[in-house]
Amino acid sequence: MSQPKLRVAVTGGTSGLGLALVRQFAREGAEVAFVARTAERVARVAAEVPHAHGVVGDVAAKDDIHPIALQITGRLGGLNVLINNASSLGPTPLALLADTDCEDLEAALAANLVGPFRLTKALLGALAGAARETGGAVVVNISSDAAVNAYETWGAYGASKAGLAHLSRIWDAELAADGVRVLSLDPGDMDTPLHATAIPDADPSELQRPEDAAAGIVAAIRAALPQGAFA
Ligand SMILES: NC(=O)c1ccc[n+]([C@@H]2O[C@H](COP(=O)([O-])OP(=O)(O)OC[C@H]3O[C@@H](n4cnc5c(N)ncnc54)[C@H](OP(=O)(O)O)[C@@H]3O)[C@@H](O)[C@H]2O)c1
C-alpha cells in the first residue's frame, strides 16, 4: 500500500517564513493549505505553488476561525500538521508599554495567542484523527526570542509570544495521550516584511533567509512525526 501524503496547514502563508514553509512542504510532495487575509496575495501563491490550497481569512477574527478550519479540512481531507505562523507586531512603530494603546495590545493577543488557540481547538478533532491513523500529528506555534527576552518596545508582541509559548507547553502535555505534539519554535531573525516594519534600519545581509529558517522548522516537524509514515 502506498504511503499517505502529509497534509499541512500554514497560517500567514503568503509572505516571509510562512510562504517559505508552503513552498518547501509542497516541493516535498505534501498537500498544503495556507491562510492569509489579503485575497489577491492568496490567489497569487495558490497559482504559483502546485498542491497549495489558499484560504482567505483572519486568524485574529473569531468569526473567521470555523470557516478557515472547515476549508482546511475540506480541501486536505484531514490534517497532520498545523503551523500557527501568522503574527501581529502590535503597535507600529513599536512603542513602550506605557505608550501602547490597550487596543494594540488586544490586537497582538488576538493574532498571536487567542487566534492560534481558537484555530488549534477547531482542528483538534482532525489532528487527533490523523494521529490515530498514522501514529502522530504536530502543531507548531511560531515563537520569537521576544517571548523570553525583555526587549524594550516589544511588549505587546513579546507578551503575546510568551503566552503562546506557555500555551504550547501545556497543550503538549495535555495532548500527549492523543499522539498530538505541540511545539513552540523560534525561527530566529529573518529578512521579511515583518522584520523590516519592526526594525526599518536593520541590515538585511545580517539576517537569515526565511527559506533557511523554514528548512529547520520542517526538519523539526518531520522529527516529531512517526518516521517513515508519509510519502
Ligand atoms: N521576521 C523575523 O525576524 C522573525 C523573528 C522571530 C519570529 N518571527 C515570527 O515568524 C512568523 C512569520 O513572520 P514573518 O516575518 O515571516 O512575517 P511576514 O513576512 O510579515 O508575513 C506575515 C504573513 O502572515 C499573514 N497574516 C498576518 N496577520 C494575519 C492574520 N491576522 N490572519 C491571517 N494571516 C495573517 C500575512 O498576510 P496578510 O497580511 O495578507 O494577512 C503574511 O502572509 C511570525 O510568527 C513572527 O512572529 C519572525
The ligand as a MOL file (V3000), in Angstrom:
LIG
                    3D

  0  0  0     0  0            999 V3000
M  V30 BEGIN CTAB
M  V30 COUNTS 48 52 0 0 0
M  V30 BEGIN ATOM
M  V30 1 N 10.9600 38.0330 10.7850 0
M  V30 2 C 11.6220 37.7840 11.9110 0
M  V30 3 O 12.7730 38.2210 12.0930 0
M  V30 4 C 11.0030 36.9250 12.9770 0
M  V30 5 C 11.7520 36.6060 14.1140 0
M  V30 6 C 11.2030 35.7790 15.0780 0
M  V30 7 C 9.9250 35.2700 14.9060 0
M  V30 8 N 9.2090 35.5930 13.7960 0 CHG=1
M  V30 9 C 7.8750 35.0190 13.6390 0
M  V30 10 O 7.8270 34.3350 12.3970 0
M  V30 11 C 6.4780 34.3290 11.9170 0
M  V30 12 C 6.4330 34.7950 10.4770 0
M  V30 13 O 6.8760 36.1270 10.4150 0
M  V30 14 P 7.3440 36.7940 9.0480 0
M  V30 15 O 8.4480 37.6880 9.4120 0
M  V30 16 O 7.5240 35.7340 8.0240 0 CHG=-1
M  V30 17 O 6.0410 37.7010 8.7050 0
M  V30 18 P 5.5940 38.3990 7.3430 0
M  V30 19 O 6.5920 38.2740 6.2720 0
M  V30 20 O 5.1190 39.7590 7.7420 0
M  V30 21 O 4.3010 37.5280 6.8980 0
M  V30 22 C 3.1510 37.5050 7.6690 0
M  V30 23 C 2.1200 36.6250 6.9970 0
M  V30 24 O 1.0090 36.4650 7.8810 0
M  V30 25 C -0.1880 36.9140 7.2530 0
M  V30 26 N -1.0210 37.4540 8.3360 0
M  V30 27 C -0.7320 38.4710 9.1720 0
M  V30 28 N -1.7250 38.6520 10.0550 0
M  V30 29 C -2.6570 37.6930 9.7900 0
M  V30 30 C -3.9110 37.3630 10.3420 0
M  V30 31 N -4.4200 38.0490 11.3800 0
M  V30 32 N -4.6110 36.3120 9.8300 0
M  V30 33 C -4.1070 35.6150 8.7780 0
M  V30 34 N -2.9210 35.8860 8.2120 0
M  V30 35 C -2.2130 36.9210 8.7010 0
M  V30 36 C 0.2850 37.9230 6.1940 0
M  V30 37 O -0.6120 38.1020 5.1090 0
M  V30 38 P -1.8360 39.1730 5.1850 0
M  V30 39 O -1.2440 40.4440 5.7130 0
M  V30 40 O -2.3640 39.2450 3.7990 0
M  V30 41 O -2.8280 38.5540 6.1470 0
M  V30 42 C 1.5470 37.1950 5.7200 0
M  V30 43 O 1.1910 36.1170 4.8610 0
M  V30 44 C 5.6760 35.1960 12.8780 0
M  V30 45 O 5.0380 34.3700 13.8290 0
M  V30 46 C 6.7390 36.0320 13.5590 0
M  V30 47 O 6.3450 36.4610 14.8300 0
M  V30 48 C 9.7080 36.4150 12.8230 0
M  V30 END ATOM
M  V30 BEGIN BOND
M  V30 1 1 1 2
M  V30 2 2 2 3
M  V30 3 1 2 4
M  V30 4 1 4 5
M  V30 5 2 4 48
M  V30 6 2 5 6
M  V30 7 1 6 7
M  V30 8 2 7 8
M  V30 9 1 8 9
M  V30 10 1 8 48
M  V30 11 1 9 10
M  V30 12 1 9 46
M  V30 13 1 10 11
M  V30 14 1 11 12
M  V30 15 1 11 44
M  V30 16 1 12 13
M  V30 17 1 13 14
M  V30 18 2 14 15
M  V30 19 1 14 16
M  V30 20 1 14 17
M  V30 21 1 17 18
M  V30 22 2 18 19
M  V30 23 1 18 20
M  V30 24 1 18 21
M  V30 25 1 21 22
M  V30 26 1 22 23
M  V30 27 1 23 24
M  V30 28 1 23 42
M  V30 29 1 24 25
M  V30 30 1 25 26
M  V30 31 1 25 36
M  V30 32 1 26 27
M  V30 33 1 26 35
M  V30 34 2 27 28
M  V30 35 1 28 29
M  V30 36 1 29 30
M  V30 37 2 29 35
M  V30 38 1 30 31
M  V30 39 2 30 32
M  V30 40 1 32 33
M  V30 41 2 33 34
M  V30 42 1 34 35
M  V30 43 1 36 37
M  V30 44 1 36 42
M  V30 45 1 37 38
M  V30 46 2 38 39
M  V30 47 1 38 40
M  V30 48 1 38 41
M  V30 49 1 42 43
M  V30 50 1 44 45
M  V30 51 1 44 46
M  V30 52 1 46 47
M  V30 END BOND
M  V30 END CTAB
M  END
